[in-house]
Amino acid sequence: MKRKLFTIIGVTAGAVGAVALAPVALTMAGFTSAGIAGGSVAASMMSSAAIANGGGVAAGSLVAVLQSAGAAGLSAGATAAVASVGGAAGAVLGGVADFFSHSGSPPPPGEDDDGFGEGDEIEMNLLETKELMPQ
């Protein structure tokens, strides 16, 4: 298997998965299309925000933004941000998988630039030098 394949798969799966699961996570937290669900994490956040702001939730606050996303879906900018974070997380996990899947094994033939390892290149250079020396 090619090196870095798990990283590529991780980035793709992370980005797509994060965008697909963001609405599910918002609904599970209580940010629904019908409003904030009673007794949910969202209700607790809204209560805390209202107490901190003297009785109301400030426009543009985290609770307001999450409720907007829960009700209307993610905007293009929010989708891009979620995909970026998911892709970065997938890249980290894929990179770890790549590292452990190839640790201790030499790269397969054809993955180097010239097909020779470092020691082979040095030996080849010495042989070429011997051939070029006058006798």
Residue frames as qw, qx, qy, qz and C-alpha x, y, z in Angstrom:
[[0.000, 0.890, 0.456, 0.000, 0.00, 0.00, 0.00],
 [0.371, 0.613, -0.038, 0.696, 1.29, 3.44, -0.87],
 [0.358, -0.284, -0.463, 0.759, 2.58, 5.60, 1.91],
 [0.112, 0.134, 0.107, -0.979, 0.33, 8.51, 2.91],
 [0.301, -0.291, -0.740, -0.527, -2.79, 6.67, 1.67],
 [0.349, -0.550, -0.713, 0.261, -4.29, 6.55, 5.16],
 [0.146, -0.380, -0.167, 0.898, -3.68, 10.29, 5.51],
 [0.189, -0.018, -0.472, -0.861, -5.55, 11.02, 2.28],
 [0.400, -0.410, -0.786, -0.232, -8.40, 8.74, 3.31],
 [0.334, -0.468, -0.581, 0.576, -8.46, 10.35, 6.76],
 [0.002, -0.219, 0.035, 0.975, -8.71, 13.89, 5.38],
 [0.327, -0.146, -0.602, -0.714, -11.53, 12.94, 3.03],
 [0.463, -0.428, -0.776, -0.020, -13.48, 10.90, 5.56],
 [0.287, -0.386, -0.469, 0.741, -12.99, 13.52, 8.27],
 [0.098, 0.121, -0.139, -0.978, -14.19, 16.40, 6.12],
 [0.440, -0.211, -0.633, -0.601, -17.21, 14.57, 4.70],
 [0.477, -0.373, -0.774, 0.185, -18.08, 12.96, 8.01],
 [0.174, -0.292, -0.395, 0.853, -17.93, 16.21, 9.94],
 [0.266, 0.033, -0.240, -0.933, -20.21, 18.01, 7.48],
 [0.520, -0.231, -0.717, -0.402, -22.66, 15.10, 7.43],
 [0.519, -0.380, -0.712, 0.281, -22.74, 14.67, 11.20],
 [0.102, 0.073, -0.253, 0.959, -22.84, 18.35, 12.25],
 [0.495, -0.291, -0.210, -0.792, -26.64, 18.65, 11.91],
 [0.756, -0.285, -0.588, -0.052, -27.09, 15.40, 13.83],
 [0.491, -0.095, -0.512, 0.699, -24.85, 16.66, 16.64],
 [0.129, -0.191, 0.081, -0.970, -26.73, 19.97, 16.81],
 [0.659, -0.320, -0.379, -0.566, -30.08, 18.17, 17.06],
 [0.736, -0.228, -0.596, 0.226, -28.75, 15.81, 19.73],
 [0.312, 0.000, -0.400, 0.862, -27.51, 18.80, 21.73],
 [0.027, 0.642, 0.642, -0.418, -31.01, 20.34, 21.55],
 [0.104, 0.480, -0.184, -0.852, -30.66, 22.91, 18.78],
 [0.413, 0.356, 0.827, 0.134, -33.65, 21.83, 16.65],
 [0.078, 0.310, 0.484, 0.815, -35.59, 23.38, 13.78],
 [0.349, -0.717, -0.540, -0.270, -38.49, 23.98, 16.18],
 [0.245, -0.849, 0.208, -0.420, -36.30, 25.81, 18.71],
 [0.103, 0.456, -0.796, 0.385, -34.26, 24.81, 21.73],
 [0.697, -0.261, -0.646, -0.170, -35.41, 21.52, 23.24],
 [0.520, -0.701, 0.196, -0.447, -36.33, 21.68, 26.93],
 [0.843, -0.447, 0.296, -0.033, -34.01, 19.90, 29.35],
 [0.871, 0.383, -0.004, 0.308, -31.22, 19.64, 26.78],
 [0.620, -0.215, 0.019, 0.754, -27.63, 20.85, 26.73],
 [0.174, 0.455, 0.315, 0.815, -28.85, 23.69, 24.50],
 [0.399, -0.791, -0.355, -0.298, -31.42, 24.73, 27.13],
 [0.693, -0.565, -0.134, 0.428, -28.72, 24.79, 29.79],
 [0.488, 0.055, 0.181, 0.852, -26.46, 26.89, 27.54],
 [0.039, -0.637, -0.378, -0.671, -29.32, 29.29, 26.79],
 [0.546, -0.777, -0.314, -0.007, -30.13, 29.66, 30.48],
 [0.659, -0.392, -0.013, 0.642, -26.51, 30.43, 31.35],
 [0.332, 0.262, 0.293, 0.858, -26.23, 32.94, 28.50],
 [0.216, -0.746, -0.408, -0.480, -29.46, 34.66, 29.52],
 [0.614, -0.719, -0.224, 0.238, -28.37, 34.97, 33.14],
 [0.601, -0.201, 0.114, 0.765, -24.97, 36.34, 32.09],
 [0.172, 0.284, 0.350, 0.876, -26.60, 38.94, 29.80],
 [0.179, 0.115, 0.367, -0.905, -29.29, 40.13, 32.20],
 [0.568, 0.333, 0.538, -0.526, -32.22, 38.08, 30.86],
 [0.738, 0.611, 0.020, -0.287, -31.68, 37.71, 27.12],
 [0.805, -0.040, 0.405, 0.433, -29.42, 35.86, 24.74],
 [0.010, -0.723, 0.251, 0.643, -27.17, 38.24, 22.84],
 [0.778, 0.615, 0.036, -0.125, -27.31, 38.19, 19.05],
 [0.504, 0.699, -0.489, 0.134, -24.18, 36.61, 17.62],
 [0.466, -0.544, 0.648, -0.259, -23.44, 34.64, 20.79],
 [0.016, 0.231, -0.963, -0.134, -22.53, 30.97, 20.61],
 [0.350, 0.329, 0.808, -0.341, -26.05, 29.92, 21.61],
 [0.471, 0.662, 0.114, -0.571, -27.60, 32.16, 18.93],
 [0.281, 0.553, -0.662, -0.420, -25.24, 30.91, 16.22],
 [0.080, -0.074, 0.994, -0.008, -25.80, 27.26, 17.12],
 [0.420, 0.458, 0.642, -0.448, -29.57, 27.72, 17.25],
 [0.446, 0.660, -0.189, -0.575, -29.50, 29.37, 13.83],
 [0.197, 0.396, -0.854, -0.273, -27.50, 26.45, 12.44],
 [0.219, 0.120, 0.941, -0.228, -29.85, 23.96, 14.08],
 [0.452, 0.570, 0.442, -0.525, -32.92, 25.69, 12.66],
 [0.536, 0.754, -0.091, -0.368, -31.75, 26.63, 9.16],
 [0.930, 0.218, 0.066, 0.288, -28.71, 24.41, 8.58],
 [0.571, -0.459, 0.168, 0.659, -25.08, 25.36, 8.20],
 [0.333, 0.887, -0.080, -0.311, -24.15, 28.35, 6.07],
 [0.803, 0.530, -0.192, 0.196, -21.49, 27.96, 3.38],
 [0.116, 0.725, -0.520, 0.437, -18.86, 29.48, 5.67],
 [0.649, -0.423, 0.508, -0.377, -19.84, 27.25, 8.57],
 [0.976, 0.191, 0.090, -0.060, -19.80, 24.20, 6.29],
 [0.598, 0.642, -0.364, 0.313, -16.29, 25.10, 5.14],
 [0.190, -0.655, 0.564, -0.465, -15.13, 25.57, 8.74],
 [0.847, -0.212, 0.389, -0.296, -16.63, 22.26, 9.87],
 [0.921, 0.378, -0.061, 0.072, -15.09, 20.46, 6.88],
 [0.338, 0.725, -0.472, 0.371, -11.69, 22.01, 7.63],
 [0.440, -0.532, 0.587, -0.423, -11.74, 20.92, 11.25],
 [0.936, 0.016, 0.287, -0.204, -12.96, 17.44, 10.30],
 [0.785, 0.563, -0.212, 0.151, -10.31, 17.16, 7.60],
 [0.082, 0.713, -0.574, 0.394, -7.57, 18.22, 10.00],
 [0.671, -0.356, 0.544, -0.355, -8.69, 15.67, 12.58],
 [0.954, 0.255, 0.135, -0.085, -8.83, 13.01, 9.88],
 [0.544, 0.705, -0.397, 0.223, -5.35, 13.94, 8.69],
 [0.245, -0.620, 0.645, -0.372, -3.94, 13.48, 12.18],
 [0.821, -0.114, 0.492, -0.266, -5.60, 10.09, 12.60],
 [0.872, 0.490, -0.013, -0.002, -4.62, 9.01, 9.09],
 [0.295, 0.765, -0.515, 0.250, -1.04, 10.14, 9.65],
 [0.491, -0.466, 0.666, -0.315, -0.83, 8.09, 12.83],
 [0.913, 0.162, 0.337, -0.163, -2.24, 5.08, 10.96],
 [0.678, 0.686, -0.246, 0.095, 0.30, 5.61, 8.16],
 [0.041, -0.729, 0.624, -0.277, 3.13, 5.85, 10.66],
 [0.611, -0.299, 0.681, -0.272, 2.22, 2.64, 12.46],
 [0.905, 0.336, 0.214, -0.153, 1.39, 0.70, 9.30],
 [0.701, 0.638, -0.226, 0.223, 4.84, 1.40, 7.82],
 [0.328, -0.819, 0.449, -0.145, 7.00, 1.58, 10.94],
 [0.604, -0.414, 0.674, 0.097, 10.07, -0.60, 10.63],
 [0.759, 0.349, 0.516, 0.191, 9.47, -1.48, 6.99],
 [0.274, -0.279, 0.376, 0.840, 11.53, -0.07, 4.14],
 [0.489, 0.514, 0.022, -0.704, 9.68, 1.81, 1.41],
 [0.823, 0.286, 0.489, 0.032, 8.50, -0.41, -1.42],
 [0.465, -0.082, 0.492, 0.731, 10.52, -0.39, -4.65],
 [0.182, 0.550, 0.550, 0.602, 9.63, 2.42, -6.98],
 [0.247, -0.898, -0.364, 0.029, 8.75, 4.91, -4.26],
 [0.460, -0.570, 0.145, 0.665, 12.22, 6.45, -4.15],
 [0.319, 0.799, -0.148, -0.488, 13.25, 8.91, -6.83],
 [0.346, 0.616, -0.655, -0.268, 15.85, 6.63, -8.42],
 [0.938, -0.017, -0.280, -0.201, 15.13, 3.16, -7.00],
 [0.649, 0.213, -0.554, 0.475, 18.41, 3.01, -5.07],
 [0.581, -0.758, -0.253, 0.154, 18.86, 3.36, -1.33],
 [0.074, -0.961, 0.264, 0.021, 21.47, 5.75, 0.02],
 [0.611, -0.472, 0.599, 0.212, 24.08, 3.03, 0.47],
 [0.735, 0.368, 0.509, 0.254, 23.53, 1.78, -3.07],
 [0.331, 0.937, 0.047, 0.103, 24.05, 5.26, -4.48],
 [0.287, -0.833, 0.462, 0.099, 27.36, 5.62, -2.66],
 [0.704, -0.158, 0.652, 0.232, 28.51, 2.19, -3.85],
 [0.637, 0.642, 0.384, 0.187, 27.46, 3.01, -7.42],
 [0.124, 0.981, -0.151, 0.013, 29.37, 6.27, -7.32],
 [0.472, -0.629, 0.592, 0.177, 32.51, 4.48, -6.14],
 [0.734, 0.168, 0.613, 0.238, 32.22, 1.93, -8.94],
 [0.475, 0.846, 0.202, 0.133, 31.78, 4.66, -11.53],
 [0.137, -0.927, 0.339, 0.079, 34.81, 6.46, -10.14],
 [0.643, -0.346, 0.640, 0.239, 36.96, 3.32, -10.42],
 [0.693, 0.466, 0.501, 0.229, 35.95, 2.86, -14.04],
 [0.292, 0.948, 0.065, 0.111, 36.86, 6.45, -14.91],
 [0.424, -0.789, 0.387, 0.221, 40.30, 6.34, -13.30],
 [0.597, 0.640, -0.473, -0.099, 43.21, 5.82, -15.75],
 [0.967, -0.235, 0.062, 0.072, 45.15, 2.58, -15.30]]
